Amino acid sequence: MSVPLIDMAPLFGDDAPARRETAARIAGACEDDGFFQVVGHGVSPRTIATLAFQASAFFALPVSEKARIGMDRGGSAWRGWFPLGGELTSGRPDDKEGIYFGEELPPEDPRVAAGWPLHGANLWPAAIPGLHPAVEAYMSACARAAGALMEGISLALGLERDYFARAYLTCPTLLFRIFRYPPTSPGGWGVGEHTDYGLLTLLAQDEVGGLEVKARSGWVAAPPIPGALVCNIGDMLERLTEGRFVSTPHRVVNRAARERLSFPFFYDPDFAAQMTPVPATARRRASGPRWDGADVHAYEGAYGDYLLAKVGRVFPDLKAAALDA
């Protein structure tokens, strides 16, 4: 098995047959192993290269300087830097460090004013001023690409092109991470087996590789393809389609002798959107247990509650300090 490569450029155009053909290819990938790579996404190589340069400069800073934007300073907005081993998968530390970002929201935004967790301002390192515009440019371009992909997914399900935009994405939850993976230690992992939480993830990765997908045939690599972004679907898209589309486990093991950078962007439902499945004609019930024994189809309620339960397991100490206080 290899991860399919799809040209998504027709999703931006006015050629309806070409859009539907692209949507059909996306449907096939989502029904199979839930992973594909896309070109024609509109995120320029220069945008990605600039982001990689600025990220490398940040990670090269002394720990004391990086700690100036530590996650313990981000409060309930859940933003900032964490050190190697500071994030958990299945209760075990990952071999990576990273920075959490989200949509930049001012204090007067109604969601911030109401005290919603995971909403607010980012933390920016004064020592690397170029990181701020680089992150903003990348997130903006990825949001546009993800919006087009969700239109394609609506068409893939036989729904109106704007179905997801109307039903679940009034104010999408936009989250972004920058990760640095040193060579994985023997017996360890860069990040352990997991699935993503929301609708759609877009990932730019450098040439080092290390991303692996748990396909039906077993673990397979999702190697870097120049100019392509990796795309995978999350738990809530599996939930909303009642298993027609699959949220597939994946992991990172950096087997190279040098560090790896990756840039995952998460395009998720409105924090307050109810996770009610799409119309019955567009879905089918999943069969068989998930990798983790969980049943995402049993979940009822707002997306934000599902997300908070998940991220609290990744940073249990931060959850206690920022969300449970």
LOPAKOL-498287 format. One record per residue (C-alpha): residue in three letters; y, z, x. Coordinates in pm, whole numbers, padded with zeros to 5 digits, always signed. Example, Ala and Ser with C-alpha at 12.3 -4.5 7.8 and 13.67 -1.06 7.14 Angstrom:
<rs>
ALA-00450+00780+01230
SER-00106+00714+01367
</rs>
This chain:
<rs>
MET+00000+00000+00000
SER+00353-00075+00117
VAL+00675+00036-00047
PRO+00812-00263-00247
LEU+01140-00425-00143
ILE+01367-00530-00431
ASP+01696-00721-00424
MET+01907-00535-00679
ALA+02212-00763-00650
PRO+02149-00928-00993
LEU+02211-00590-01160
PHE+02579-00623-01067
GLY+02610-00974-01211
ASP+02638-01142-01549
ASP+02313-01341-01537
ALA+02110-01164-01807
PRO+01773-01329-01724
ALA+01814-01240-01356
ARG+01898-00881-01450
ARG+01588-00854-01665
GLU+01368-01002-01393
THR+01501-00745-01147
ALA+01451-00472-01407
ALA+01088-00579-01448
ARG+01032-00543-01072
ILE+01187-00197-01083
ALA+00961-00105-01376
GLY+00654-00210-01178
ALA+00758+00005-00881
CYS+00841+00306-01100
GLU+00512+00281-01290
ASP+00311+00251-00969
ASP+00414+00500-00701
GLY+00776+00572-00795
PHE+00916+00449-00462
PHE+01080+00123-00360
GLN+01345-00002-00120
VAL+01652-00197-00226
VAL+01884-00449-00068
GLY+02188-00602-00236
HIS+02303-00246-00313
GLY+02663-00283-00196
VAL+02660+00006+00053
SER+02795-00164+00364
PRO+02632-00127+00708
ARG+02970-00016+00840
THR+02986+00267+00585
ILE+02643+00391+00690
ALA+02714+00351+01063
THR+03040+00543+01035
LEU+02865+00822+00848
ALA+02588+00840+01111
PHE+02844+00858+01392
GLN+03038+01139+01228
ALA+02721+01328+01136
SER+02593+01310+01493
ALA+02924+01445+01616
PHE+02900+01737+01375
PHE+02542+01830+01468
ALA+02639+01822+01838
LEU+02887+02107+01780
PRO+02804+02461+01891
VAL+02632+02671+01625
SER+02937+02895+01603
GLU+03153+02596+01508
LYS+02906+02461+01253
ALA+02882+02806+01099
ARG+03250+02780+01003
ILE+03129+02573+00707
GLY+02805+02765+00652
MET+02655+02767+00304
ASP+02724+03138+00281
ARG+03092+03036+00255
GLY+03036+02783-00022
GLY+02978+03032-00302
SER+02821+02910-00624
ALA+02928+02552-00546
TRP+02631+02554-00305
ARG+02798+02349-00031
GLY+02800+02362+00349
TRP+02580+02375+00659
PHE+02245+02543+00710
PRO+02066+02585+01046
LEU+01720+02478+01157
GLY+01465+02658+00945
GLY+01729+02757+00690
GLU+01577+02556+00403
LEU+01232+02622+00257
THR+00966+02398+00109
SER+00687+02582-00073
GLY+00819+02902+00084
ARG+00790+02771+00441
PRO+01085+02679+00668
ASP+01153+02311+00732
ASP+01211+02165+01080
LYS+01558+02040+00994
GLU+01923+02137+00967
GLY+02170+01989+00725
ILE+02488+01989+00524
TYR+02515+02003+00145
PHE+02786+01813-00039
GLY+02859+01729-00399
GLU+03122+01568-00615
GLU+03460+01700-00499
LEU+03605+01889-00796
PRO+03941+02074-00810
PRO+03975+02429-00946
GLU+04126+02300-01270
ASP+03821+02086-01353
PRO+03677+02238-01674
ARG+03333+02278-01516
VAL+03474+02466-01217
ALA+03707+02673-01433
ALA+03410+02772-01648
GLY+03224+02890-01338
TRP+02941+02635-01352
PRO+02714+02668-01046
LEU+02685+02366-00812
HIS+03033+02246-00910
GLY+03344+02277-00697
ALA+03485+02185-00358
ASN+03306+02074-00044
LEU+03343+02246+00292
TRP+03478+02016+00566
PRO+03462+02081+00941
ALA+03807+02088+01099
ALA+03651+01991+01434
ILE+03518+01657+01292
PRO+03795+01530+01063
GLY+03632+01189+01026
LEU+03334+01334+00840
HIS+03531+01383+00519
PRO+03631+01017+00460
ALA+03289+00899+00581
VAL+03108+01115+00326
GLU+03345+01017+00045
ALA+03299+00645+00119
TYR+02921+00674+00128
MET+02897+00881-00191
SER+03127+00643-00379
ALA+02924+00338-00277
CYS+02594+00509-00358
ALA+02720+00621-00700
ARG+02805+00261-00785
ALA+02462+00141-00670
ALA+02282+00420-00857
GLY+02475+00345-01175
ALA+02361-00017-01156
LEU+02002+00092-01091
MET+02008+00317-01397
GLU+02122+00019-01603
GLY+01824-00168-01461
ILE+01596+00120-01553
SER+01733+00118-01908
LEU+01646-00252-01931
ALA+01307-00187-01769
LEU+01228+00050-02056
GLY+01334-00203-02317
LEU+01648-00008-02400
GLU+02012-00110-02412
ARG+02167-00152-02070
ASP+02392+00153-02111
TYR+02133+00381-02275
PHE+02105+00629-01987
ALA+02479+00623-01928
ARG+02539+00726-02288
ALA+02251+00969-02334
TYR+02233+01157-02006
LEU+02510+01055-01766
THR+02842+01138-01931
CYS+02932+01334-01616
PRO+02645+01271-01375
THR+02555+01542-01127
LEU+02628+01387-00785
LEU+02474+01563-00486
PHE+02449+01451-00125
ARG+02281+01584+00187
ILE+02295+01500+00558
PHE+01982+01604+00746
ARG+01897+01616+01116
TYR+01528+01633+01202
PRO+01432+01715+01561
PRO+01081+01606+01664
THR+00847+01793+01432
SER+00670+02086+01594
PRO+00287+02078+01611
GLY+00143+02172+01276
GLY+00488+02171+01117
TRP+00689+01940+00898
GLY+01042+01809+00885
VAL+01029+01872+00513
GLY+00710+01951+00330
GLU+00552+01779+00032
HIS+00788+01784-00264
THR+00936+01579-00545
ASP+01304+01534-00624
TYR+01450+01702-00929
GLY+01667+01462-01122
LEU+01679+01092-01204
LEU+01723+00885-00892
THR+01753+00929-00515
LEU+01904+00675-00277
LEU+01831+00731+00091
ALA+01974+00575+00404
GLN+01761+00659+00707
ASP+01804+00571+01071
GLU+01558+00366+01275
VAL+01342+00664+01378
GLY+01139+00682+01057
GLY+00916+00967+00945
LEU+00939+00944+00565
GLU+00592+00941+00404
VAL+00499+00884+00040
LYS+00192+01024-00135
ALA+00077+00703-00300
ARG-00235+00670-00510
SER-00414+00552-00197
GLY-00299+00850+00013
TRP-00007+00918+00245
VAL+00175+00601+00353
ALA+00490+00545+00559
ALA+00819+00424+00411
PRO+00952+00273+00733
PRO+01318+00189+00786
ILE+01415-00165+00689
PRO+01751-00282+00826
GLY+02007-00298+00546
ALA+01779-00135+00287
LEU+01801+00195+00104
VAL+01493+00385-00009
CYS+01491+00463-00381
ASN+01267+00709-00560
ILE+01267+00863-00903
GLY+01280+01233-00981
ASP+01112+01485-01207
MET+01349+01438-01498
LEU+01300+01062-01513
GLU+00926+01130-01529
ARG+01000+01384-01803
LEU+01230+01152-02000
THR+00974+00868-01991
GLU+00683+01111-02055
GLY+00504+00991-01747
ARG+00554+00617-01773
PHE+00761+00643-01452
VAL+00624+00864-01177
SER+00800+01127-00966
THR+00600+01093-00646
PRO+00554+01357-00374
HIS+00693+01274-00033
ARG+00751+01447+00300
VAL+00904+01395+00643
VAL+00717+01430+00972
ASN+00925+01315+01268
ARG+00659+01193+01510
ALA+00916+01036+01745
ALA+01043+01192+02064
ARG+01404+01198+01940
GLU+01594+01330+01642
ARG+01611+01158+01305
LEU+01909+01140+01068
SER+01880+01082+00695
PHE+02132+01062+00413
PRO+01987+01129+00065
PHE+02216+01083-00235
PHE+02102+01227-00569
TYR+02218+01068-00894
ASP+02117+01319-01158
PRO+02181+01388-01526
ASP+02490+01557-01661
PHE+02446+01930-01593
ALA+02464+02002-01967
ALA+02255+01705-02086
GLN+01947+01796-02287
MET+01626+01658-02139
THR+01500+01498-02459
PRO+01272+01198-02389
VAL+01381+00840-02447
PRO+01262+00664-02768
ALA+00883+00659-02808
THR+00854+00283-02768
ALA+00985+00313-02411
ARG+00755+00586-02286
ARG+00394+00693-02256
ARG+00232+01027-02195
ALA+00128+01112-01840
SER-00237+01170-01761
GLY-00378+01408-01502
PRO-00222+01706-01323
ARG+00077+01684-01092
TRP+00052+01760-00722
ASP+00203+02107-00769
GLY+00026+02201-01091
ALA+00357+02201-01279
ASP+00413+02027-01611
VAL+00759+01870-01619
HIS+00684+01749-01972
ALA+00686+02106-02097
TYR+01047+02150-01992
GLU+01305+02172-02269
GLY+01673+02242-02223
ALA+01967+02132-02014
TYR+01922+01963-01679
GLY+02138+02223-01506
ASP+01895+02503-01586
TYR+01604+02305-01438
LEU+01806+02225-01126
LEU+01914+02585-01068
ALA+01558+02710-01093
LYS+01453+02459-00827
VAL+01733+02506-00575
GLY+01698+02882-00596
ARG+01352+02850-00444
VAL+01486+02643-00154
PHE+01748+02903-00056
PRO+01630+03234-00207
ASP+01876+03448-00012
LEU+02167+03226-00107
LYS+02057+03229-00470
ALA+02068+03607-00469
ALA+02414+03611-00313
ALA+02581+03320-00491
LEU+02412+03285-00829
ASP+02259+03619-00917
ALA+02554+03835-00813
</rs>
